[in-house]
Amino acid sequence: MANQLASLPWVIDTASANVLFTGKIFVRHFEFAGYAAGTDTVVVQDINSRPVWQADGKTDLDPVLSYKVGWIKGIKVPTLSSGKLYVYIK
């Protein structure tokens, strides 16, 4: 499946070292869900490869939510071992 940035929330299901969005965005929060194991991970970076958020799965496979993130310049997801990353933007 392909990443979906045309509707809200954004749905990222494919990891890539490429920048997915280059503009400035206000991220309310991230949600890591649908992963297969508690050892699965997700890493989110800005356009300059600075860490924005990362999470490990839970053993009960419940979604992992971030706190409020705020403004970031660009977004890329170099690590998404399984599942989906939901990006809630304003």
Biopython code that builds the backbone (N, CA, C, O; Angstrom):
import numpy as np
from Bio.PDB.StructureBuilder import StructureBuilder

atoms = [
    (1, "MET", "N", (0.846, -1.178, 0.000)),
    (1, "MET", "CA", (0.000, 0.000, 0.000)),
    (1, "MET", "C", (0.892, 1.241, 0.000)),
    (1, "MET", "O", (2.065, 1.172, 0.366)),
    (2, "ALA", "N", (0.341, 2.346, -0.403)),
    (2, "ALA", "CA", (1.108, 3.594, -0.484)),
    (2, "ALA", "C", (0.739, 4.534, 0.657)),
    (2, "ALA", "O", (-0.372, 4.480, 1.186)),
    (3, "ASN", "N", (1.677, 5.389, 1.027)),
    (3, "ASN", "CA", (1.406, 6.411, 2.039)),
    (3, "ASN", "C", (0.288, 7.321, 1.543)),
    (3, "ASN", "O", (0.207, 7.636, 0.356)),
    (4, "GLN", "N", (-0.574, 7.738, 2.472)),
    (4, "GLN", "CA", (-1.731, 8.562, 2.119)),
    (4, "GLN", "C", (-1.620, 9.921, 2.812)),
    (4, "GLN", "O", (-1.833, 10.031, 4.020)),
    (5, "LEU", "N", (-1.286, 10.952, 2.037)),
    (5, "LEU", "CA", (-1.166, 12.304, 2.577)),
    (5, "LEU", "C", (-2.267, 13.219, 2.057)),
    (5, "LEU", "O", (-2.226, 14.427, 2.289)),
    (6, "ALA", "N", (-3.240, 12.665, 1.363)),
    (6, "ALA", "CA", (-4.289, 13.480, 0.758)),
    (6, "ALA", "C", (-5.500, 13.661, 1.659)),
    (6, "ALA", "O", (-6.353, 14.502, 1.376)),
    (7, "SER", "N", (-5.592, 12.894, 2.731)),
    (7, "SER", "CA", (-6.733, 13.018, 3.635)),
    (7, "SER", "C", (-6.218, 13.051, 5.071)),
    (7, "SER", "O", (-5.048, 12.770, 5.327)),
    (8, "LEU", "N", (-7.090, 13.390, 5.987)),
    (8, "LEU", "CA", (-6.709, 13.472, 7.394)),
    (8, "LEU", "C", (-7.293, 12.308, 8.172)),
    (8, "LEU", "O", (-8.448, 11.958, 7.932)),
    (9, "PRO", "N", (-6.572, 11.696, 9.080)),
    (9, "PRO", "CA", (-5.154, 11.925, 9.319)),
    (9, "PRO", "C", (-4.314, 11.334, 8.187)),
    (9, "PRO", "O", (-4.786, 10.494, 7.422)),
    (10, "TRP", "N", (-3.067, 11.783, 8.095)),
    (10, "TRP", "CA", (-2.157, 11.162, 7.146)),
    (10, "TRP", "C", (-1.886, 9.742, 7.615)),
    (10, "TRP", "O", (-1.788, 9.490, 8.816)),
    (11, "VAL", "N", (-1.764, 8.818, 6.677)),
    (11, "VAL", "CA", (-1.483, 7.428, 7.009)),
    (11, "VAL", "C", (-0.179, 7.023, 6.325)),
    (11, "VAL", "O", (-0.084, 7.001, 5.098)),
    (12, "ILE", "N", (0.803, 6.709, 7.131)),
    (12, "ILE", "CA", (2.111, 6.289, 6.627)),
    (12, "ILE", "C", (2.233, 4.791, 6.897)),
    (12, "ILE", "O", (2.179, 4.360, 8.049)),
    (13, "ASP", "N", (2.397, 4.001, 5.842)),
    (13, "ASP", "CA", (2.556, 2.563, 6.019)),
    (13, "ASP", "C", (3.803, 2.008, 5.348)),
    (13, "ASP", "O", (4.031, 0.798, 5.345)),
    (14, "THR", "N", (4.614, 2.908, 4.776)),
    (14, "THR", "CA", (5.837, 2.506, 4.097)),
    (14, "THR", "C", (6.988, 3.397, 4.564)),
    (14, "THR", "O", (6.960, 4.613, 4.374)),
    (15, "ALA", "N", (7.989, 2.785, 5.171)),
    (15, "ALA", "CA", (9.152, 3.543, 5.618)),
    (15, "ALA", "C", (10.010, 3.948, 4.429)),
    (15, "ALA", "O", (10.087, 3.236, 3.427)),
    (16, "SER", "N", (10.654, 5.106, 4.558)),
    (16, "SER", "CA", (11.534, 5.583, 3.498)),
    (16, "SER", "C", (12.463, 6.655, 4.054)),
    (16, "SER", "O", (12.072, 7.441, 4.917)),
    (17, "ALA", "N", (13.677, 6.682, 3.561)),
    (17, "ALA", "CA", (14.615, 7.732, 3.949)),
    (17, "ALA", "C", (14.306, 9.036, 3.217)),
    (17, "ALA", "O", (14.892, 10.074, 3.522)),
    (18, "ASN", "N", (13.386, 8.983, 2.253)),
    (18, "ASN", "CA", (12.996, 10.179, 1.501)),
    (18, "ASN", "C", (12.029, 11.037, 2.320)),
    (18, "ASN", "O", (11.248, 10.522, 3.120)),
    (19, "VAL", "N", (12.094, 12.328, 2.110)),
    (19, "VAL", "CA", (11.176, 13.259, 2.764)),
    (19, "VAL", "C", (9.793, 13.110, 2.132)),
    (19, "VAL", "O", (9.657, 13.167, 0.910)),
    (20, "LEU", "N", (8.770, 12.919, 2.964)),
    (20, "LEU", "CA", (7.398, 12.751, 2.480)),
    (20, "LEU", "C", (6.708, 14.081, 2.248)),
    (20, "LEU", "O", (5.870, 14.206, 1.355)),
    (21, "PHE", "N", (7.059, 15.081, 3.055)),
    (21, "PHE", "CA", (6.460, 16.412, 2.963)),
    (21, "PHE", "C", (7.534, 17.415, 3.345)),
    (21, "PHE", "O", (8.186, 17.258, 4.377)),
    (22, "THR", "N", (7.728, 18.439, 2.534)),
    (22, "THR", "CA", (8.828, 19.372, 2.764)),
    (22, "THR", "C", (8.427, 20.664, 3.473)),
    (22, "THR", "O", (9.292, 21.405, 3.940)),
    (23, "GLY", "N", (7.150, 20.936, 3.555)),
    (23, "GLY", "CA", (6.696, 22.188, 4.157)),
    (23, "GLY", "C", (6.683, 22.155, 5.668)),
    (23, "GLY", "O", (7.059, 21.161, 6.291)),
    (24, "LYS", "N", (6.244, 23.257, 6.247)),
    (24, "LYS", "CA", (6.101, 23.371, 7.691)),
    (24, "LYS", "C", (4.690, 22.920, 8.066)),
    (24, "LYS", "O", (3.717, 23.366, 7.458)),
    (25, "ILE", "N", (4.572, 22.033, 9.068)),
    (25, "ILE", "CA", (3.266, 21.528, 9.484)),
    (25, "ILE", "C", (3.152, 21.533, 11.002)),
    (25, "ILE", "O", (4.142, 21.401, 11.722)),
    (26, "PHE", "N", (1.919, 21.687, 11.467)),
    (26, "PHE", "CA", (1.640, 21.599, 12.900)),
    (26, "PHE", "C", (1.073, 20.212, 13.165)),
    (26, "PHE", "O", (-0.026, 19.886, 12.715)),
    (27, "VAL", "N", (1.818, 19.407, 13.891)),
    (27, "VAL", "CA", (1.393, 18.041, 14.207)),
    (27, "VAL", "C", (0.760, 18.028, 15.593)),
    (27, "VAL", "O", (1.399, 18.369, 16.589)),
    (28, "ARG", "N", (-0.501, 17.629, 15.635)),
    (28, "ARG", "CA", (-1.166, 17.501, 16.938)),
    (28, "ARG", "C", (-0.568, 16.339, 17.707)),
    (28, "ARG", "O", (-0.135, 16.488, 18.850)),
    (29, "HIS", "N", (-0.552, 15.173, 17.061)),
    (29, "HIS", "CA", (0.086, 13.999, 17.664)),
    (29, "HIS", "C", (0.259, 12.907, 16.621)),
    (29, "HIS", "O", (-0.311, 12.961, 15.531)),
    (30, "PHE", "N", (1.063, 11.912, 16.987)),
    (30, "PHE", "CA", (1.270, 10.725, 16.168)),
    (30, "PHE", "C", (0.606, 9.543, 16.852)),
    (30, "PHE", "O", (0.440, 9.521, 18.071)),
    (31, "GLU", "N", (0.229, 8.556, 16.038)),
    (31, "GLU", "CA", (-0.304, 7.302, 16.573)),
    (31, "GLU", "C", (0.322, 6.148, 15.793)),
    (31, "GLU", "O", (0.232, 6.102, 14.566)),
    (32, "PHE", "N", (0.948, 5.229, 16.497)),
    (32, "PHE", "CA", (1.562, 4.038, 15.919)),
    (32, "PHE", "C", (0.626, 2.876, 16.224)),
    (32, "PHE", "O", (0.450, 2.510, 17.387)),
    (33, "ALA", "N", (0.024, 2.290, 15.185)),
    (33, "ALA", "CA", (-1.002, 1.261, 15.401)),
    (33, "ALA", "C", (-0.910, 0.169, 14.345)),
    (33, "ALA", "O", (-0.279, 0.340, 13.302)),
    (34, "GLY", "N", (-1.551, -0.954, 14.639)),
    (34, "GLY", "CA", (-1.625, -2.053, 13.690)),
    (34, "GLY", "C", (-0.326, -2.809, 13.515)),
    (34, "GLY", "O", (-0.172, -3.550, 12.544)),
    (35, "TYR", "N", (0.603, -2.641, 14.424)),
    (35, "TYR", "CA", (1.879, -3.343, 14.333)),
    (35, "TYR", "C", (1.700, -4.794, 14.785)),
    (35, "TYR", "O", (0.694, -5.141, 15.404)),
    (36, "ALA", "N", (2.677, -5.628, 14.474)),
    (36, "ALA", "CA", (2.528, -7.067, 14.689)),
    (36, "ALA", "C", (3.097, -7.577, 16.008)),
    (36, "ALA", "O", (2.653, -8.608, 16.513)),
    (37, "ALA", "N", (4.079, -6.865, 16.575)),
    (37, "ALA", "CA", (4.732, -7.344, 17.799)),
    (37, "ALA", "C", (5.189, -6.170, 18.656)),
    (37, "ALA", "O", (5.367, -5.052, 18.172)),
    (38, "GLY", "N", (5.371, -6.453, 19.931)),
    (38, "GLY", "CA", (5.833, -5.415, 20.853)),
    (38, "GLY", "C", (7.229, -4.910, 20.542)),
    (38, "GLY", "O", (7.640, -3.870, 21.057)),
    (39, "THR", "N", (7.959, -5.626, 19.712)),
    (39, "THR", "CA", (9.317, -5.210, 19.343)),
    (39, "THR", "C", (9.347, -4.311, 18.108)),
    (39, "THR", "O", (10.414, -3.831, 17.726)),
    (40, "ASP", "N", (8.203, -4.077, 17.483)),
    (40, "ASP", "CA", (8.148, -3.203, 16.304)),
    (40, "ASP", "C", (8.397, -1.755, 16.716)),
    (40, "ASP", "O", (8.077, -1.350, 17.833)),
    (41, "THR", "N", (8.975, -0.980, 15.792)),
    (41, "THR", "CA", (9.335, 0.398, 16.094)),
    (41, "THR", "C", (8.970, 1.338, 14.948)),
    (41, "THR", "O", (8.792, 0.922, 13.803)),
    (42, "VAL", "N", (8.866, 2.615, 15.296)),
    (42, "VAL", "CA", (8.669, 3.678, 14.319)),
    (42, "VAL", "C", (9.569, 4.851, 14.707)),
    (42, "VAL", "O", (9.725, 5.168, 15.886)),
    (43, "VAL", "N", (10.155, 5.486, 13.697)),
    (43, "VAL", "CA", (10.987, 6.674, 13.913)),
    (43, "VAL", "C", (10.516, 7.749, 12.939)),
    (43, "VAL", "O", (10.371, 7.496, 11.743)),
    (44, "VAL", "N", (10.281, 8.945, 13.461)),
    (44, "VAL", "CA", (9.865, 10.090, 12.657)),
    (44, "VAL", "C", (10.945, 11.159, 12.769)),
    (44, "VAL", "O", (11.424, 11.464, 13.861)),
    (45, "GLN", "N", (11.319, 11.723, 11.620)),
    (45, "GLN", "CA", (12.331, 12.775, 11.587)),
    (45, "GLN", "C", (11.807, 13.977, 10.813)),
    (45, "GLN", "O", (10.836, 13.878, 10.062)),
    (46, "ASP", "N", (12.474, 15.120, 11.013)),
    (46, "ASP", "CA", (12.127, 16.293, 10.224)),
    (46, "ASP", "C", (12.935, 16.282, 8.924)),
    (46, "ASP", "O", (13.648, 15.318, 8.644)),
    (47, "ILE", "N", (12.825, 17.341, 8.137)),
    (47, "ILE", "CA", (13.481, 17.409, 6.833)),
    (47, "ILE", "C", (15.003, 17.315, 6.928)),
    (47, "ILE", "O", (15.663, 16.911, 5.971)),
    (48, "ASN", "N", (15.562, 17.692, 8.094)),
    (48, "ASN", "CA", (17.006, 17.662, 8.303)),
    (48, "ASN", "C", (17.480, 16.421, 9.061)),
    (48, "ASN", "O", (18.591, 16.395, 9.590)),
    (49, "SER", "N", (16.638, 15.404, 9.109)),
    (49, "SER", "CA", (16.939, 14.125, 9.773)),
    (49, "SER", "C", (17.074, 14.230, 11.287)),
    (49, "SER", "O", (17.662, 13.355, 11.922)),
    (50, "ARG", "N", (16.532, 15.295, 11.864)),
    (50, "ARG", "CA", (16.509, 15.407, 13.323)),
    (50, "ARG", "C", (15.332, 14.606, 13.862)),
    (50, "ARG", "O", (14.253, 14.630, 13.272)),
    (51, "PRO", "N", (15.518, 13.894, 14.976)),
    (51, "PRO", "CA", (14.424, 13.102, 15.529)),
    (51, "PRO", "C", (13.266, 13.978, 16.003)),
    (51, "PRO", "O", (13.469, 15.000, 16.658)),
    (52, "VAL", "N", (12.067, 13.562, 15.662)),
    (52, "VAL", "CA", (10.854, 14.242, 16.107)),
    (52, "VAL", "C", (10.120, 13.366, 17.117)),
    (52, "VAL", "O", (9.670, 13.845, 18.157)),
    (53, "TRP", "N", (10.003, 12.066, 16.796)),
    (53, "TRP", "CA", (9.319, 11.119, 17.681)),
    (53, "TRP", "C", (9.736, 9.720, 17.312)),
    (53, "TRP", "O", (9.990, 9.425, 16.144)),
    (54, "GLN", "N", (9.809, 8.852, 18.309)),
    (54, "GLN", "CA", (10.013, 7.437, 18.049)),
    (54, "GLN", "C", (9.251, 6.655, 19.104)),
    (54, "GLN", "O", (9.033, 7.132, 20.218)),
    (55, "ALA", "N", (8.850, 5.447, 18.735)),
    (55, "ALA", "CA", (8.074, 4.632, 19.659)),
    (55, "ALA", "C", (8.341, 3.163, 19.401)),
    (55, "ALA", "O", (8.671, 2.749, 18.290)),
    (56, "ASP", "N", (8.189, 2.398, 20.453)),
    (56, "ASP", "CA", (8.236, 0.946, 20.383)),
    (56, "ASP", "C", (6.827, 0.429, 20.606)),
    (56, "ASP", "O", (6.036, 1.041, 21.324)),
    (57, "GLY", "N", (6.519, -0.696, 19.991)),
    (57, "GLY", "CA", (5.220, -1.307, 20.190)),
    (57, "GLY", "C", (5.042, -1.777, 21.628)),
    (57, "GLY", "O", (6.006, -1.880, 22.387)),
    (58, "LYS", "N", (3.803, -2.059, 21.984)),
    (58, "LYS", "CA", (3.482, -2.584, 23.307)),
    (58, "LYS", "C", (3.203, -4.075, 23.186)),
    (58, "LYS", "O", (2.800, -4.550, 22.124)),
    (59, "THR", "N", (3.413, -4.805, 24.257)),
    (59, "THR", "CA", (3.185, -6.247, 24.212)),
    (59, "THR", "C", (1.712, -6.593, 24.004)),
    (59, "THR", "O", (1.397, -7.653, 23.462)),
    (60, "ASP", "N", (0.799, -5.700, 24.434)),
    (60, "ASP", "CA", (-0.629, -5.957, 24.217)),
    (60, "ASP", "C", (-1.116, -5.435, 22.866)),
    (60, "ASP", "O", (-2.299, -5.538, 22.545)),
    (61, "LEU", "N", (-0.188, -4.870, 22.072)),
    (61, "LEU", "CA", (-0.441, -4.369, 20.714)),
    (61, "LEU", "C", (-1.411, -3.192, 20.642)),
    (61, "LEU", "O", (-1.949, -2.896, 19.575)),
    (62, "ASP", "N", (-1.636, -2.521, 21.774)),
    (62, "ASP", "CA", (-2.452, -1.309, 21.763)),
    (62, "ASP", "C", (-1.715, -0.196, 21.016)),
    (62, "ASP", "O", (-0.485, -0.199, 20.968)),
    (63, "PRO", "N", (-2.445, 0.746, 20.438)),
    (63, "PRO", "CA", (-1.796, 1.875, 19.760)),
    (63, "PRO", "C", (-0.919, 2.676, 20.722)),
    (63, "PRO", "O", (-1.223, 2.797, 21.909)),
    (64, "VAL", "N", (0.160, 3.211, 20.191)),
    (64, "VAL", "CA", (1.060, 4.067, 20.969)),
    (64, "VAL", "C", (0.855, 5.492, 20.473)),
    (64, "VAL", "O", (0.986, 5.768, 19.281)),
    (65, "LEU", "N", (0.530, 6.401, 21.404)),
    (65, "LEU", "CA", (0.260, 7.793, 21.063)),
    (65, "LEU", "C", (1.379, 8.695, 21.559)),
    (65, "LEU", "O", (1.960, 8.464, 22.620)),
    (66, "SER", "N", (1.668, 9.718, 20.779)),
    (66, "SER", "CA", (2.623, 10.730, 21.230)),
    (66, "SER", "C", (1.850, 11.802, 21.987)),
    (66, "SER", "O", (0.620, 11.849, 21.965)),
    (67, "TYR", "N", (2.609, 12.656, 22.654)),
    (67, "TYR", "CA", (2.019, 13.864, 23.202)),
    (67, "TYR", "C", (1.926, 14.885, 22.079)),
    (67, "TYR", "O", (2.292, 14.584, 20.943)),
    (68, "LYS", "N", (1.443, 16.087, 22.376)),
    (68, "LYS", "CA", (1.400, 17.153, 21.386)),
    (68, "LYS", "C", (2.809, 17.403, 20.856)),
    (68, "LYS", "O", (3.763, 17.505, 21.627)),
    (69, "VAL", "N", (2.928, 17.499, 19.542)),
    (69, "VAL", "CA", (4.240, 17.650, 18.918)),
    (69, "VAL", "C", (4.516, 19.107, 18.575)),
    (69, "VAL", "O", (5.551, 19.643, 18.970)),
    (70, "GLY", "N", (3.616, 19.756, 17.850)),
    (70, "GLY", "CA", (3.811, 21.150, 17.467)),
    (70, "GLY", "C", (4.319, 21.299, 16.049)),
    (70, "GLY", "O", (4.141, 20.408, 15.218)),
    (71, "TRP", "N", (4.954, 22.433, 15.773)),
    (71, "TRP", "CA", (5.432, 22.746, 14.425)),
    (71, "TRP", "C", (6.693, 21.970, 14.098)),
    (71, "TRP", "O", (7.615, 21.897, 14.910)),
    (72, "ILE", "N", (6.731, 21.390, 12.903)),
    (72, "ILE", "CA", (7.951, 20.762, 12.402)),
    (72, "ILE", "C", (8.118, 21.134, 10.933)),
    (72, "ILE", "O", (7.142, 21.416, 10.238)),
    (73, "LYS", "N", (9.344, 21.131, 10.476)),
    (73, "LYS", "CA", (9.651, 21.433, 9.071)),
    (73, "LYS", "C", (9.932, 20.120, 8.363)),
    (73, "LYS", "O", (10.986, 19.514, 8.554)),
    (74, "GLY", "N", (8.982, 19.684, 7.545)),
    (74, "GLY", "CA", (9.137, 18.448, 6.802)),
    (74, "GLY", "C", (8.944, 17.224, 7.662)),
    (74, "GLY", "O", (8.990, 17.290, 8.891)),
    (75, "ILE", "N", (8.727, 16.096, 6.993)),
    (75, "ILE", "CA", (8.542, 14.849, 7.725)),
    (75, "ILE", "C", (9.037, 13.684, 6.872)),
    (75, "ILE", "O", (8.795, 13.615, 5.667)),
    (76, "LYS", "N", (9.736, 12.777, 7.542)),
    (76, "LYS", "CA", (10.102, 11.517, 6.915)),
    (76, "LYS", "C", (10.061, 10.429, 7.983)),
    (76, "LYS", "O", (10.221, 10.689, 9.176)),
    (77, "VAL", "N", (9.842, 9.212, 7.517)),
    (77, "VAL", "CA", (9.708, 8.072, 8.416)),
    (77, "VAL", "C", (10.692, 6.995, 7.939)),
    (77, "VAL", "O", (10.326, 6.123, 7.151)),
    (78, "PRO", "N", (11.939, 7.057, 8.419)),
    (78, "PRO", "CA", (12.931, 6.099, 7.952)),
    (78, "PRO", "C", (12.762, 4.692, 8.532)),
    (78, "PRO", "O", (13.278, 3.722, 7.976)),
    (79, "THR", "N", (12.039, 4.583, 9.650)),
    (79, "THR", "CA", (11.821, 3.283, 10.280)),
    (79, "THR", "C", (10.341, 3.094, 10.580)),
    (79, "THR", "O", (9.730, 3.905, 11.276)),
    (80, "LEU", "N", (9.776, 2.026, 10.054)),
    (80, "LEU", "CA", (8.410, 1.600, 10.370)),
    (80, "LEU", "C", (8.396, 0.097, 10.143)),
    (80, "LEU", "O", (8.140, -0.376, 9.036)),
    (81, "SER", "N", (8.676, -0.650, 11.216)),
    (81, "SER", "CA", (8.885, -2.085, 11.064)),
    (81, "SER", "C", (7.617, -2.838, 10.676)),
    (81, "SER", "O", (7.694, -3.843, 9.969)),
    (82, "SER", "N", (6.472, -2.380, 11.115)),
    (82, "SER", "CA", (5.180, -2.919, 10.674)),
    (82, "SER", "C", (4.094, -1.960, 11.129)),
    (82, "SER", "O", (4.360, -1.012, 11.869)),
    (83, "GLY", "N", (2.882, -2.207, 10.690)),
    (83, "GLY", "CA", (1.771, -1.360, 11.094)),
    (83, "GLY", "C", (1.707, -0.052, 10.343)),
    (83, "GLY", "O", (2.221, 0.073, 9.231)),
    (84, "LYS", "N", (1.064, 0.927, 10.972)),
    (84, "LYS", "CA", (0.864, 2.232, 10.344)),
    (84, "LYS", "C", (1.152, 3.344, 11.334)),
    (84, "LYS", "O", (0.989, 3.195, 12.545)),
    (85, "LEU", "N", (1.586, 4.464, 10.776)),
    (85, "LEU", "CA", (1.756, 5.684, 11.557)),
    (85, "LEU", "C", (0.687, 6.653, 11.101)),
    (85, "LEU", "O", (0.602, 6.984, 9.919)),
    (86, "TYR", "N", (-0.128, 7.106, 12.035)),
    (86, "TYR", "CA", (-1.156, 8.115, 11.739)),
    (86, "TYR", "C", (-0.613, 9.456, 12.213)),
    (86, "TYR", "O", (-0.146, 9.591, 13.344)),
    (87, "VAL", "N", (-0.683, 10.449, 11.322)),
    (87, "VAL", "CA", (-0.187, 11.788, 11.632)),
    (87, "VAL", "C", (-1.388, 12.724, 11.669)),
    (87, "VAL", "O", (-2.017, 12.991, 10.645)),
    (88, "TYR", "N", (-1.691, 13.210, 12.854)),
    (88, "TYR", "CA", (-2.820, 14.121, 13.044)),
    (88, "TYR", "C", (-2.302, 15.548, 12.981)),
    (88, "TYR", "O", (-1.576, 15.999, 13.866)),
    (89, "ILE", "N", (-2.685, 16.254, 11.921)),
    (89, "ILE", "CA", (-2.201, 17.622, 11.731)),
    (89, "ILE", "C", (-3.339, 18.614, 11.879)),
    (89, "ILE", "O", (-4.515, 18.269, 11.766)),
    (90, "LYS", "N", (-2.958, 19.846, 12.132)),
    (90, "LYS", "CA", (-3.942, 20.919, 12.298)),
    (90, "LYS", "C", (-4.183, 21.601, 10.986)),
    (90, "LYS", "O", (-4.981, 22.536, 10.913)),
]
sb = StructureBuilder()
sb.init_structure("model")
sb.init_model(0)
sb.init_chain("A")
sb.init_seg("    ")
for serial, (resi, resn, name, xyz) in enumerate(atoms, 1):
    if name == "N":
        sb.init_residue(resn, " ", resi, " ")
    sb.init_atom(name, np.array(xyz, "f"), 0.0, 1.0, " ", f" {name:<3s}", serial, name[0])
structure = sb.get_structure()
